[in-house]
Amino acid sequence: MSARRFINILVLALALASIAMAAQSPADIEHDIGNKVYCLCGCVTSLNTCPHLNCEVKAEMQKIIRADLSQGKTEPEILQDLVDRYGEKVLAAPPPHGFNLTAWILPSVGLLIGLFLAVTFVRRWLRPAVQAAALSGGAPPDESVRAAVEEEMKKYVD
């Protein structure tokens, strides 16, 4: 297969994928939005996974989403409408700006600090073993010390 033909097939596949993604049904969009917002009934789960049967809050929020979809609003517009009604607490992931940016940055910073501390502690833990190995392979012991040890051992062997 030639490179030109491969590129043509790749472009066609990407075009079809983008058309398929753009042609989402309203039910798919409603499902996506339901995963991006919390149900505010107190269950602390997304709207789609609210465990309460006949949850009035869930039904009200789904009604708002369906009404917005019937008016032709896009997903970002519907999410903004929910934020306007309920505040940013309705969003499952805070928007990455202002103080909310810490929720996006802090996990990475914590991971890097933890990795640094782990490497530091492992190096310090291994350092005495390396120093002991260097000492054991070093210069032979003093002859006077060796003779004293042998004299002491003779007392206990005989």
Secondary structure in CASP SS format (residue, H / E / C, confidence):
PFRMAT SS
TARGET T0000
AUTHOR 0000-0000-0000
METHOD secondary structure of the structure
MODEL  1
M C 1.00
S C 1.00
A H 1.00
R H 1.00
R H 1.00
F H 1.00
I H 1.00
N H 1.00
I H 1.00
L H 1.00
V H 1.00
L H 1.00
A H 1.00
L H 1.00
A H 1.00
L H 1.00
A H 1.00
S H 1.00
I H 1.00
A H 1.00
M H 1.00
A H 1.00
A C 1.00
Q C 1.00
S C 1.00
P H 1.00
A H 1.00
D H 1.00
I H 1.00
E H 1.00
H H 1.00
D H 1.00
I H 1.00
G H 1.00
N H 1.00
K H 1.00
V E 1.00
Y E 1.00
C C 1.00
L C 1.00
C C 1.00
G C 1.00
C C 1.00
V C 1.00
T C 1.00
S E 1.00
L H 1.00
N H 1.00
T H 1.00
C C 1.00
P C 1.00
H C 1.00
L C 1.00
N C 1.00
C C 1.00
E H 1.00
V H 1.00
K H 1.00
A H 1.00
E H 1.00
M H 1.00
Q H 1.00
K H 1.00
I H 1.00
I H 1.00
R H 1.00
A H 1.00
D H 1.00
L H 1.00
S H 1.00
Q C 1.00
G C 1.00
K C 1.00
T C 1.00
E H 1.00
P H 1.00
E H 1.00
I H 1.00
L H 1.00
Q H 1.00
D H 1.00
L H 1.00
V H 1.00
D H 1.00
R H 1.00
Y H 1.00
G C 1.00
E H 1.00
K H 1.00
V H 1.00
L E 1.00
A C 1.00
A C 1.00
P C 1.00
P C 1.00
P C 1.00
H C 1.00
G H 1.00
F H 1.00
N H 1.00
L H 1.00
T H 1.00
A H 1.00
W H 1.00
I H 1.00
L H 1.00
P H 1.00
S H 1.00
V H 1.00
G H 1.00
L H 1.00
L H 1.00
I H 1.00
G H 1.00
L H 1.00
F H 1.00
L H 1.00
A H 1.00
V H 1.00
T H 1.00
F H 1.00
V H 1.00
R H 1.00
R H 1.00
W H 1.00
L H 1.00
R H 1.00
P H 1.00
A H 1.00
V H 1.00
Q H 1.00
A H 1.00
A H 1.00
A H 1.00
L H 1.00
S H 1.00
G C 1.00
G C 1.00
A C 1.00
P C 1.00
P C 1.00
D C 1.00
E H 1.00
S H 1.00
V H 1.00
R H 1.00
A H 1.00
A H 1.00
V H 1.00
E H 1.00
E H 1.00
E H 1.00
M H 1.00
K H 1.00
K H 1.00
Y H 1.00
V H 1.00
D C 1.00
END
